Amino acid sequence: MSDIADDADKRIFDAVTNAVEAASRAANKPKQYFTDCNWCGDPTEDGAQWCSPDCRNDAWRYHTTLKRNGIKHE
């Protein structure tokens, strides 16, 4: 029969194992490469998703506003 310390140890071990596996999966994902800005369509450098911080911020504000208002978007 296990005691509280054994149960806690198992839960901690399981949590760490899951976190390591998730990090490994994320590290093995190929990087997504973009040729055009996802907001304005201008060419981007080095495969970036947005051409500038302004476009990134505008896209973030737009999508969070849609989500906050319950509107589904792409």
C-alpha positions as CSV (number, residue, x, y, z in Angstrom):
1,M,0.0,0.0,0.0
2,S,1.4,3.4,-0.9
3,D,1.5,6.4,1.3
4,I,0.9,10.1,0.4
5,A,4.6,10.7,-0.3
6,D,4.7,7.8,-2.8
7,D,1.6,9.1,-4.6
8,A,3.0,12.6,-4.7
9,D,6.3,11.3,-6.1
10,K,4.5,9.4,-8.8
11,R,2.4,12.4,-9.8
12,I,5.5,14.6,-10.0
13,F,7.3,11.9,-12.1
14,D,4.4,11.7,-14.5
15,A,4.1,15.4,-14.8
16,V,7.8,15.8,-15.6
17,T,7.7,12.9,-18.1
18,N,4.7,14.4,-19.9
19,A,6.4,17.8,-20.0
20,V,9.6,16.4,-21.4
21,E,7.7,14.4,-24.1
22,A,5.7,17.5,-25.1
23,A,8.9,19.6,-25.4
24,S,10.5,16.9,-27.5
25,R,7.5,16.8,-29.8
26,A,7.6,20.6,-30.1
27,A,11.3,20.6,-30.8
28,N,10.9,18.0,-33.6
29,K,8.2,20.0,-35.4
30,P,9.5,21.6,-38.6
31,K,9.6,25.4,-38.6
32,Q,6.8,26.9,-40.7
33,Y,8.2,29.2,-43.4
34,F,6.2,32.2,-44.7
35,T,7.0,34.1,-47.8
36,D,4.3,36.8,-47.3
37,C,3.0,38.7,-44.3
38,N,-0.1,37.0,-42.9
39,W,-1.7,40.4,-42.3
40,C,-0.8,42.8,-45.2
41,G,0.6,40.4,-47.8
42,D,4.0,42.2,-48.1
43,P,7.1,40.0,-48.5
44,T,8.8,38.9,-45.3
45,E,12.4,38.3,-44.3
46,D,13.7,34.9,-43.1
47,G,10.3,33.2,-43.3
48,A,8.7,35.4,-40.6
49,Q,5.0,35.3,-40.2
50,W,4.6,39.1,-40.2
51,C,6.6,41.8,-42.0
52,S,6.7,44.1,-38.9
53,P,5.7,44.3,-35.3
54,D,2.9,46.6,-36.3
55,C,1.3,43.9,-38.5
56,R,1.8,41.3,-35.8
57,N,0.1,43.6,-33.3
58,D,-2.8,44.4,-35.6
59,A,-3.4,40.8,-36.4
60,W,-3.3,39.9,-32.7
61,R,-5.8,42.6,-31.8
62,Y,-8.1,41.6,-34.6
63,H,-8.1,37.9,-33.7
64,T,-8.4,38.5,-30.0
65,T,-11.4,40.9,-30.6
66,L,-13.1,38.2,-32.7
67,K,-12.5,35.6,-30.1
68,R,-13.7,37.9,-27.3
69,N,-16.9,38.6,-29.2
70,G,-17.5,34.9,-30.0
71,I,-16.9,35.2,-33.7
72,K,-15.2,32.2,-35.4
73,H,-12.4,33.0,-37.7
74,E,-9.9,31.1,-39.8
